[in-house]
Amino acid sequence: MRKRSCFTCKSLEEEHRFLETQEAAWLMKETGEKNVDGFMVCMAPLNDEGKQCRNLRTYFKEKPFREPLRLPEPS
């Protein structure tokens, strides 16, 4: 199934926030990056059930990865 992206992934002004400590640790482990301070997560809803987009981007790049990388849902 193809991942849907949302309209706010193209805009920094809407529905994005910087990563929390646990999320940053996950991203460092997933990518091998030593510094993930510039990454943000999209918080726009994808459906009526309230599921959020959670695509990752940097402040300057809408698509910093070859394939979109989505932050896992909190457990």
C-alpha positions in Angstrom: 0.0 0.0 0.0 1.4 3.4 -1.0 1.9 5.9 1.8 -0.2 8.9 1.5 1.4 12.2 2.2 -0.4 15.3 3.2 -0.7 18.9 2.0 1.2 20.3 4.9 4.4 18.4 4.1 5.1 21.1 1.6 4.8 23.9 4.1 6.8 24.7 7.2 4.1 27.0 8.6 1.5 24.3 9.3 1.3 21.2 11.4 5.0 20.5 12.0 6.9 20.2 15.3 10.5 19.4 16.2 11.2 15.9 17.5 10.9 14.9 21.2 13.9 13.1 22.8 12.6 9.6 22.3 11.7 10.3 18.7 15.2 11.8 18.0 16.8 8.7 19.5 14.7 6.5 17.2 15.7 8.6 14.2 19.4 8.5 15.1 19.3 4.7 15.4 17.3 4.3 12.2 19.5 6.6 10.0 22.9 6.5 11.7 22.9 10.3 11.9 24.7 11.7 14.9 22.6 15.0 14.9 18.9 15.1 14.2 18.2 18.5 15.7 16.9 19.9 12.4 14.2 17.3 11.8 10.5 17.9 12.2 7.5 15.6 12.1 4.3 16.4 10.2 1.3 16.4 12.5 -1.5 16.8 9.9 -4.3 14.3 10.0 -4.4 11.7 7.3 -7.9 10.4 7.9 -11.1 10.9 10.0 -9.8 8.5 12.7 -7.1 11.1 13.7 -4.1 9.2 12.3 -1.4 11.6 11.7 0.9 11.9 8.7 4.2 11.7 10.8 6.5 12.1 7.7 9.9 13.5 8.7 11.5 16.5 7.0 14.2 19.0 7.8 13.7 22.7 8.0 15.1 23.2 4.5 14.2 19.9 2.8 10.7 18.6 2.2 12.2 15.1 1.3 15.5 14.5 3.1 15.4 10.8 2.4 15.3 8.7 -0.8 11.9 7.2 0.3 9.6 9.1 2.7 10.4 8.2 6.3 7.5 8.1 8.7 8.0 8.3 12.4 6.3 5.3 14.1 3.1 5.9 16.1 3.8 6.3 19.9 3.2 3.1 21.8 
